[in-house]
Amino acid sequence: MKINNKLLLATFSFVAIISSCKKDGGIQPPAIPQIITSGIAGNKDTLTIGDTLFLHPITTSKESATGTWLIDGVKQTTDSTFRFVALQRGDHTATYTLQNVSGQASVTYQVHVYGKYENGFFIANEGWFGTEPSSVNFYRYGADTIEQNIYKTVNPANNIGSNSSNLQYGTVYNGKLYLVNKVNGPLVATDAYSLKETARTATGNWLAFAGIDSIHALLTASNGIYPLNLTTMTTGTVIPGITGQVGDIVKAGNYIFAITTSGATILNIADYTIAQSIPKVVVGFAVTPDGNVWCATSTGYIVKINPATLDVQQTQLAYTIKASSPWQSTGITASTTENAVFIKSGVNIYKYPQSTSAPFYTIASDKVFYGKGIGYDPASKQLIATVIGSPGHAEENSELSAYIFPRYACISLTPAQLLHLIFSLKKNKTMSVSLSITGGPSITGLTWFSGMTGRDVLEAAYNSLSSPVTEFTYTLEYFGTDDSLGYLVNMINGTFDSFNAAQSPYFFWEFLVNDSEAENGIDYTTISDGDEVEFSYIQFVPETASKALKAKHARRLAFVQ
């Protein structure tokens, strides 16, 4: 089971109920139970709807003791192992209490359950006009892979639109994913966590969506802006005073900001009348943590708008700002951790106010941004840039790459057909581990993934070698689950643990992570990104030996008794 890298200290407790010493002729009471280990690092795990997690704390003094499991405060079973099935998203607690006449001990696990399509981001594909309908794909954190066409998987009887409409834009608002179609397509609403469709509008040439409150929203279109009732999923009449195509739109404060043919048009949220216009704005909008709204003009100015007063501040940039295609969401996005915006221009990403001229990042010269090009994931606090290998819609087989800066790719991507989706992890994110062996190979750059264990590292190292049979062989010995040992390594490249425990000194393979003896076996030890795993052949010293080496030594002694 994958373990979240955010750890929470375990909650252990024991309460003495009876404390007595053995008296002459009396009966010695059992020892107070203790929780040795919960079996899960940090007592915290994350699951996705449908996953199963086995909880099995290791305890002492099981004789004449009764165990009880409480799940979210409700008694479930008295078994020592509990099978937790993730049925409902959210935070859950699982508490195991072991009690006898002398006292009790307890351990509390915290389990966060994600919705089926929550721990990651969506990528919208416009489809292949006239041939294939649009689709929605999902990038799941930790898996580093794409789950394709998930809307169709969840809604097999439906399509997002027809073969002649295109998925243009998408956003999550109030627990719903809204998918906006242009060219006589509908606005489709799904549950944001399960992707089950809940409603759709009549067809239209829709371009973008902005939620106003729990009932009201706005839809931009090729001929203006339409009010939308989120309860009935019906549109009203076009808002007067705005003509022509309208693109990106956002709500901030008591105003609505929209890209129109005349620039940025600002509407009063109360009655949708025009409050102000800013000419020549072609890129927008991004909202920084301080509430300011950002956009950019075709003349190279970045514009900051105070959403309370509508005061405007413009700063000249040293690079060109170009409008996206009229049907695409524009290439600007904001950080959620600092008052900074990112803008794409040419092959560069710029960060303002960090710089008005120096690029934050430059993509390869044979790449171009595609679709919106850049986006920011507020959950993971990471910038994403999406690029394609060759310019133009004709490159139907071009590979799409997402550069992830420490991961939310743009929701709207528009290559004619994406056959390959390759994610390249970039900038300050190693996403790898290393392995070194006493008298054996040292292997770096092993690809890390969330929930990776010591055993996974061994297997990854073996698979990375060109001749593993001659370079790296190992065997495992099983020690059970009671002490979270599971499998331990007992041979590497022909060098075995000591088998004759009647003769000293004894030598065993020790499992270390970042130069420290691992507390548990290879299956019970979670490896983090950047960790250094080592197997060292060392002499057994009882006074300083780890739990694993003591278990190995005890088993050898049992052989000669």
Salt bridges, closest charged atoms under 4 A:
ASP72 OD2 - HIS92 ND1 2.79
ASP91 OD1 - HIS112 ND1 2.61
GLU118 OE2 - ARG89 NH2 2.93
ASP144 OD1 - ARG407 NH1 3.10
GLU147 OE2 - ARG140 NE 2.57
GLU197 OE2 - ARG200 NE 2.85
ASP213 OD1 - HIS216 ND1 3.05
GLU338 OE2 - LYS351 NZ 2.69
GLU459 OE2 - ARG455 NE 3.58
GLU477 OE2 - ARG555 NH1 3.09
GLU477 OE1 - ARG556 NH2 3.04
ASP482 OD1 - HIS56 NE2 3.97
ASP497 OD2 - LYS552 NZ 2.90
ASP523 OD2 - ARG455 NH1 3.48
